[in-house]
């Protein structure tokens, strides 16, 4: 039986790339994002390439929290079951604290954390009813430590997302639930969200990065840095470096 995978923020970047990878594996797709015209183009591409795959699309603004619950339910009703939900939608709009751009930092916090919380709530309601499912949250390698400047608020939202995911894993393990939770920590993958980043070490193209993300998801592991090399050892080191060294690096 084919799986059904819901991906938020699927109109571009990592969401679009993961959709292509899952379609190639024969999975049915429930894709949502604000920009439905780009979703339409992606659906046409995927259904032409993989005629046996069903691709459904809906408009979704993750800051419209009622809409999050409505869209997830609509997809569940359409397909009958959701096997995996990928909480991917997010923005990278932060600015250094105290520089007059609270609006940018607030929008980043609301979208990346509160919006993600709404998605996780909606996903878990469905998975608890089904007593099965795989929740995937897309954090960031920047969640390993506090990051300076423009990345500060963005990194903080990804820390919060990772903590929500870990707390949920603990809860589900205690209950011996079959529901799985995976947290991804992508390194630098070339997408629109980071195209203006000047220092992006070990950056890979979107296709390479999304292949690594899907491989990590399929592994079923609780946490994965992606691509695994070199970000797994880098993550290990970042957690242990003193602030004085981080200040020189970033």
C-alpha positions in Angstrom: 0.0 0.0 0.0 1.3 3.4 -0.9 2.1 5.8 1.9 0.7 9.4 2.1 3.1 12.1 3.1 2.0 15.6 4.0 4.6 18.3 3.5 4.1 22.0 4.5 6.0 24.8 2.8 6.1 22.5 -0.3 6.1 25.3 -3.0 9.8 25.8 -3.0 13.1 25.0 -1.3 13.4 21.9 0.9 9.7 21.1 0.8 9.6 21.1 -3.0 12.8 19.0 -3.1 11.5 16.4 -0.6 8.3 16.2 -2.5 10.2 15.2 -5.6 12.2 12.6 -3.7 9.2 11.0 -2.1 7.3 10.9 -5.4 10.2 9.1 -6.9 9.7 6.5 -4.2 6.1 6.0 -5.1 4.5 7.9 -2.2 1.3 9.9 -2.5 1.7 13.5 -1.6 -0.4 16.1 0.3 1.3 19.4 -0.4 0.5 22.8 1.1 1.9 26.3 1.0 0.8 29.9 0.6 1.8 30.0 -3.1 -0.7 27.6 -4.8 0.4 28.5 -8.3 3.8 27.0 -7.6 2.2 24.0 -6.0 0.1 23.6 -9.2 3.3 23.6 -11.3 4.9 21.0 -9.0 1.8 18.8 -9.1 1.8 18.8 -12.9 5.5 17.9 -13.0 5.2 15.0 -10.5 2.0 13.5 -11.9 3.4 13.6 -15.5 6.6 11.9 -14.3 5.0 9.5 -11.9 1.4 8.7 -13.1 0.8 6.2 -10.3 1.3 8.9 -7.6 -1.5 11.0 -6.3 -0.6 14.6 -5.6 -3.1 16.8 -3.8 -2.5 20.5 -3.0 -4.1 23.0 -0.7 -3.3 26.6 0.3 -1.9 27.0 3.8 -0.5 29.9 5.8 0.9 28.4 8.9 0.3 31.7 10.8 -3.5 31.0 10.2 -3.7 28.4 13.0 -7.3 27.5 12.4 -6.4 26.8 8.7 -3.6 24.5 9.8 -6.0 22.2 11.5 -8.6 22.5 8.7 -6.0 21.6 5.9 -4.5 18.7 7.8 -8.0 17.3 8.4 -9.0 17.8 4.8 -6.0 15.8 3.6 -6.7 13.1 6.1 -10.3 12.8 4.9 -9.2 12.8 1.2 -6.6 10.1 1.6 -8.2 8.2 4.5 -4.9 8.2 6.4 -1.8 10.3 6.8 1.4 8.2 7.3 3.9 11.0 7.7 3.7 14.7 8.2 6.8 16.9 7.6 6.7 20.2 9.5 8.9 22.2 7.1 7.4 25.6 6.5 9.5 28.4 7.8 11.2 31.7 7.1 14.7 33.2 7.7 14.0 36.9 8.3 15.7 37.7 11.6 17.8 40.7 12.3 20.3 41.5 15.2 18.5 42.3 18.4 18.1 46.0 19.3 18.5 47.3 15.7 14.9 48.4 15.2 13.7 45.3 13.4 11.5 43.7 16.1 8.9 43.2 13.3 11.2 40.9 11.4 12.2 38.9 14.5 8.5 38.7 15.6 7.5 37.3 12.2 10.3 34.8 12.3 9.3 33.7 15.8 5.6 33.4 15.0 6.1 31.5 11.8 9.0 29.2 12.8 7.9 28.4 16.3 4.2 29.2 16.9 3.3 28.1 13.3 5.3 24.9 13.8 3.5 24.3 17.2 0.2 24.5 15.4 1.3 22.0 12.8 2.6 19.6 15.4 -0.7 19.9 17.4 -2.7 19.2 14.2 -0.5 16.3 13.2 -0.6 14.7 16.6 -4.3 14.9 16.9 -4.5 12.8 13.7 -1.8 10.4 14.6 -3.2 9.8 18.1 -6.6 8.9 16.5 -4.9 6.6 14.0 -2.5 5.2 16.6 0.2 5.4 14.0 2.2 8.0 12.1 5.6 9.5 11.6 6.1 13.2 12.5 9.1 14.9 11.0 10.3 18.4 12.2 12.8 20.4 10.2 15.1 22.2 12.7 18.5 23.5 11.8 22.2 23.0 12.6 21.9 26.5 14.0 19.8 25.0 16.8 22.9 23.4 18.4 24.1 26.7 20.0 22.9 30.3 20.2 23.9 32.2 17.1 24.7 35.9 16.7 23.4 38.6 14.4 20.7 37.9 11.8 20.6 34.2 12.8 19.9 34.8 16.5 16.1 34.7 16.5 15.9 32.1 13.7 18.2 29.8 15.6 16.2 30.2 18.8 13.0 29.2 17.0 14.8 26.0 15.8 15.9 25.3 19.3 12.3 25.5 20.4 11.1 23.3 17.7 13.8 20.7 18.5 12.8 20.8 22.2 9.1 20.3 21.4 10.1 17.3 19.3 12.3 15.8 21.9 9.7 16.3 24.6 7.1 14.5 22.4 9.5 11.6 21.8 9.9 11.2 25.6 6.1 11.2 26.1 5.5 8.7 23.3 8.2 6.4 24.5 6.7 6.5 28.0 3.3 5.6 26.6 4.9 2.9 24.3 3.2 4.5 21.4 3.9 3.4 17.8 4.0 7.0 16.7 7.5 8.1 15.7 9.1 11.6 15.8 12.2 12.6 13.8 14.1 15.9 14.1 16.3 16.9 11.2 19.1 19.4 11.6 20.0 20.5 8.0 23.3 22.2 7.4 23.6 24.7 4.6 21.5 23.7 1.6 21.2 26.1 -1.3 17.7 27.4 -1.3 16.0 30.8 -1.4 16.0 31.1 2.4 19.8 31.3 2.5 20.7 32.7 -0.9 22.0 35.9 0.7 24.1 34.2 3.3 27.7 35.3 2.8 29.4 32.6 4.8 27.8 29.3 4.2 30.4 26.6 4.8 30.0 23.1 3.3 26.9 24.2 1.4 25.4 21.7 -1.0 22.8 22.1 -3.8 19.1 21.5 -3.1 18.9 18.1 -4.8 21.8 16.7 -2.8 20.5 18.2 0.5 16.9 16.9 -0.1 18.1 13.4 -1.0 20.0 13.4 2.3 17.0 14.6 4.2 14.7 11.9 2.8 17.3 9.3 3.5 17.5 10.5 7.1 13.7 10.4 7.4 13.5 6.9 6.0 16.1 5.8 8.5 13.6 6.3 11.3 16.2 7.7 13.6 15.1 10.2 16.3 17.6 12.9 15.3 19.8 13.4 12.2 22.2 16.1 10.9 21.9 16.3 7.2 24.0 15.8 5.1 25.5 13.5 7.8 29.0 14.5 6.6 30.3 16.9 7.7 27.5 18.2 9.9 27.4 15.3 12.4 30.9 15.9 13.6 30.5 19.7 13.3 27.4 19.5 15.4 29.3 17.5 18.0 32.0 20.2 18.1 29.7 23.2 18.2 27.9 21.9 21.3 31.3 22.0 23.1 33.1 25.1 21.9 33.4 28.0 24.4 31.6 31.2 23.5 35.0 33.0 22.9 35.7 30.5 20.1 32.1 30.8 18.6 32.6 34.6 18.6 35.6 34.2 16.3 33.9 31.7 14.0 30.6 33.6 13.6 
